[in-house]
Amino acid sequence: MTLHVEFEDSGKPPQCPPNPAYPDGIDVDSSGGRLPACRVKLPKVVTTGLFIVRCNVCHKAVAITTAGRPDDPRSFTMDCKR
């Protein structure tokens, strides 16, 4: 699979302080251990918004929210729809 990431910026600044337990962000995995699966690194952002992750092979798409904080998702893994 080949994952493509887009960011839709809400233009709003962070509303809450970050969780100090995750100073380097979190890894989000929606694959549930199913294979095949692909992982993509998410860019750091400073505003709230949505990451739209799409697979160029199976056309599965997922939206991931971001709060513009250090504890936001830093990677995303998803399984193939086929």
C-alpha positions in Angstrom: 0.0 0.0 0.0 1.0 3.6 -0.5 -0.4 6.1 1.9 -1.0 9.8 1.1 -1.5 12.3 3.8 -3.3 15.7 3.6 -3.8 18.2 6.4 -7.0 20.2 6.7 -6.2 23.2 8.9 -9.0 24.5 11.1 -7.0 27.7 11.7 -7.6 27.4 15.5 -4.8 27.3 18.0 -4.5 24.5 20.6 -7.3 24.8 23.3 -5.8 22.6 26.1 -2.4 21.9 27.5 -0.6 18.7 26.1 -0.5 15.5 28.0 3.0 15.3 29.6 3.0 11.5 29.3 3.4 11.9 25.5 6.0 14.6 24.8 6.9 13.1 21.5 3.4 12.3 20.2 1.6 9.0 19.9 1.5 6.2 17.3 -2.1 5.5 16.2 -2.7 1.9 14.9 -6.1 1.1 13.4 -5.0 -2.2 11.8 -5.9 -4.4 14.8 -3.0 -6.6 13.8 -4.4 -7.4 10.4 -2.1 -7.7 7.4 -1.2 -6.3 5.0 -0.9 -3.0 6.8 1.1 0.2 6.1 2.5 2.9 8.4 3.0 6.6 7.6 4.8 9.3 9.6 2.6 12.3 10.2 4.0 15.8 10.0 4.0 18.1 13.1 1.4 20.8 13.0 0.8 23.8 15.3 -3.0 24.3 14.8 -6.0 22.1 15.2 -7.3 20.2 12.2 -7.6 16.8 10.4 -5.1 14.5 8.8 -6.8 12.7 5.9 -4.9 9.5 5.2 -5.7 7.7 1.9 -4.4 4.5 0.4 -3.5 4.7 -3.3 -4.0 1.0 -3.7 -7.3 0.0 -1.9 -8.7 3.6 -1.6 -9.4 3.3 2.1 -9.5 6.7 3.8 -9.3 7.7 7.4 -9.5 11.1 9.2 -7.4 11.7 12.3 -7.9 14.8 14.4 -5.0 16.9 15.7 -5.0 19.4 18.5 -1.8 21.3 17.5 0.1 20.0 20.5 3.2 17.8 21.2 1.0 14.9 22.2 -0.7 14.7 18.7 -0.4 11.6 16.5 3.1 11.2 15.0 2.4 8.1 12.9 -0.6 6.1 11.6 -0.9 2.5 10.7 -3.9 1.0 8.8 -4.7 -2.4 7.3 -5.6 -2.9 3.6 -9.3 -2.8 2.7 -8.9 -5.7 0.2 
